[in-house]
């Protein structure tokens, strides 16, 4: 059953049908059901019979009862863990693996009690089997710890590092221990010859055992340490293989006086076991860093195999076009050289897993008989240009595009801004909180996806900081220190953050973090102004256009009090599936579906801001873009104060006045005015295309 489940999961992974969203869980489930189920359970069950045999004692009376308990714990735990991993349930997966670990420990306890006060028939075999069982317990406990501590999207590499530990430390050592004990029994014709054969196999076994297990301990480590571990394990394996060949050559091969030769059966069994272990090693290595897969013959016509190195970097796939002759068996050796993760999906074919920087994976496409397209499946990456064409030279027609259609930009054509918002909708509070006391301000921002009503009756899936678009407003004074912890709760995409109010090297502070990771961004606000912050991950046009931006207000020294303060962040709205080709086309053509203040078109027309006649009102304005600035204007008033990009352009008492605050994308400032009488004063972006498409609101002034 475990083999069948493993094959199904392997097929889903290899074909890419499950998509990148479920890849991490499927890969972990595949590792667990194959290693702990298909291999681990039969080997562990064999030890219940083999262990007392090697010790030369009768099986304990409670062995059957304990074996059933162990099967319930290990089998049941594995079933829970695999099911939970497939569906992304990390806690349940931890519970299942923990149950498996408890079962392994119960088995070890029985083995330990059996050995007390007894001299084994073969010390080499007993020691090897005992250490092998210890590696099983250690590996499963480490597995449970990893699942408890890390998200599934990050646990894959750590769990993957345990695979060689279990395969070599547990499975291979059980095989060595079993052959050490069984070969002399099967090949020897009598006690004397069996003792002689056993002496050959056990010669130098302590050194071999130490080398093998020292190598196993080093295998999970990166770089030279891991290489040294592999060399030690290979040396120990060779040190056993040489005497095993000698034993096979010396053994009489007769089971008795008239019995048939056992050597062919034994040789076949040993070779089959070794091949199974080797096949598992090769199959499991085909994950993130896997080697090339053997080319499929497909149709019998392919006589040429071609391997092409493909790199993912800078939101591009290189080469962008591969030409092959019809029938060529094509392999793509894909390496991600970008700071953020990417994958590669071939239309109608396989897909790589999500690859972190420096990781590689090989896709075997088999014989190419028609044009195909490949692309990165992460939201927005295909539309940003991460595509590649595979073209058959002798094929008919042109390149099979396979891209999403770039539909014509629709502008503002389907929105009814006079309609009502949904029941329960609330406008964003435009009044910013005053600068808090203290010199250090700590904030935690979560990068999350949210569905937001962005226009009357129109809801849109957005990428956000803190669940709102724009994100939370940060405020302080000159000299204050901001410590922002960015937590990436987006399940599939990397994100970063860039605060324009700070001055620091972007290399680490603005790096992209993967799902589940955290980043601390610390900066000192040495300059006053109204500043933009936004996602720093490419393609920034899409991340900002889908809501990942916000404002930071640093009060100028001596900023006087006013009766009301309002903060308005202007932006463009692009409807449609985030990252789709149609949406990105509108972004590139600067043809949004609407313009908005504080993320929602026309919200302050429905929920006006308020003031009293004669009161002084300050409007902070930040232009988030991503493509358009703003000409902020209030109908019926004149601004007597203008502060733009860190400097006063106009102050009260001067003879001049201002009608607009003009800001390019990413600029900020404020204006002040006094409303002369009660009434309804519209504020707009004076580019009337923007105003008529949502960049407008109302100040309701009472007596």
Steps between C-alpha positions, in 0.01 A plus 500: 500500500780742587663429164176579315444823695862600442465437127185714481663785691813471286287524187329816623837656577663396173218623278446824689122445504476594867661840439761679711254574779486134605850397392669535839243282679486242221878466491516452877215249486681311222822484702320375811280237338791364295774505762306435821225293340611298199854449635484575872206285609615173332859546624382579853272197493787280382707607800246346740596156361860565402615658827444199731639274227826696490515488881446124495195510730135414473259776413353655815144406577383860486662566161176446308307730732768770481524464122127566467530807719795624296311444174204696635720791602722507192238409240229718652738788555626476143144500366420817698826668401469430127137615486580815695801583282299465180249755626750730671421411863834548672381433857323179409805393300717559806262292713513214248880498477523525878280188528729323255799603713332361812445169318866486398609568860268224630662258254847613610404440863404141418827448310701643790327274754566197280875559485560533875745242633526316168798449275394530134587240241651780289614811684549681168147423381341584836690828533416604146130420541486678837662817366268487196194494725646793691529703180134428426397642837731800470390577147128483576537712814694761300229487235233573762704790639535654152126475432424658836738790447476596134226568241455231238633734230832513686511153655564319172874561484556406866290184475674420172835512681376215722435272203862387452531458877212254507589327175865447590486500880188285531418313179853434372625400846212259551595345165868476603413355840260246351750385236776479761294250693320315219775449240705259714188304594380466142840436338673296772461123498577459866589683822869515418451649154235741627740625766770547236265694271379711790859584592558631147190721512571633849866583444551864596130553565545758784695728265245449226212568739665818630575627148149432376324668790743789509419553135125481568533771765675727247268434205240772582767770531566732204825543311820302573356339814221334305747392232724349766199317645414352161863391455506330841170322433628387157823373656305301761273355231801395292666356812199270538453424131855363456478232772143422390629414151773286657241316709282439197800361318607273789161369604421139404161604374336176613213491743569141585620181349234486230337843518515740206742790493384800698752739351288618202205572728721681751679698231172601342352604834807701600525668160129581498519652847798714403328614182185595691700716741685660209174565315351667806809720534478606137124552508509713811780715364274633232361774721633847517855414397429184309719359227388463143230240443559234236357594163181326397505319170155621396383365171830338417600782265722715720865432432639830629491618861566867572548659841459877530603707802221741594543782752232695686608853595389861475139400420626331183556145378821458304509386231161636408479276193626149431492355149515123454448259215189288512545188713787634709483374860534824697610550859501836677750546781335790686691715750360794692755782533253754638463613861135394499362157426378394156386185328464392138189334360492359148159515336351152490804361678696491824589781738788560735438560868540851633874562486681723746813685395772268370272195483455292186263242362491307173192459283483213253261598220558192288483525119381842383245472220335843518550856621471550875517781753645508850450760771536578870170426674531750786230769483599776263833355393375362171339830414820681596690312229612173659419284197696282262410355160604155383476496121517205262700606194314273263159570652225688323385839612672739731582489862229364723458799724314347787481839673189646650332743266592861548151633489447864420528729797154575621576823681215593732223366286305257726493672839192674633646739755154626588394155621484404868770318687422158645321463832745528786760691297689765693723773358864519596558751777692781329609667826854388585595444862745753644866409529536264799724576793841342532787477256467140385187379322454125446243366257426159351369491143360181349504453123162338438241469227160648565180554306410869529212709371693747286202680342124500562395136478835392349723261693856422400763258625792713619856443617534702819709604794292436809181408314429850364593686183665737569671343799504653849630855529815544706575831668783652699733793542843583365757278670255223589600140432258260333536125543267324258464123504371376166334157516422334168168320546445472124492124431671505159681828438808676628472861620727775627459858615658838424454801729585822319525679835820316593852509363680164506650234277220308327694174462361327808232733636304498173563141402216271399392254769324173429161390634515454877820700544551816707715807436590782738537837323647770724556860393542844652275777367750783460284707264146633527240442232216284374661182374399193304575141593434209267588140417856473372453169317500487121288562305433805717245635253276205581567484873425872540215491249335226704511690828843463662570860598446741789604832653747615765453849644797665670390830653710804414649664812263758645195369313212703632172356615195513277136417560496199270758288319420264216734267314418409139709248308421517130531192283379321190271197510541206265222243507533138399701202615815631668798434279298391198612606155188713450553687826871555437424629151283772653780590740753529221265709289415725798132422456360424846139416568479780758696747711458516875580670826604259775443200278126531429352694209244765599487391865510856637224601262282249686653566844612866503775636720379759753600845627344823628503838337808697598696191607846439361541166322824335392498249212800269486526350150726220374498389135540122496455461125626263386479689169324830563558796728233740623394865488311527830239778504217595733207675331400830661818564701854626453797341672704742709760238601684264267762254620643274231782249512650627825473876443244776549409664169237728655419614855214700652549874483664493159309681223473197272273198508495153345229318312657151474759281663666332205682176576679256274478128583661430843501867605318638803417814694212691654282805446289700745188705457214654695147440382319840484141380553279198535455295188621202302855538371620243249861394488634344183797405296482786251592269216130459430539157350609390844236697688216365289633148548510502881768745619251729669331554833317753712561709809170571673541832684247597764451825691 
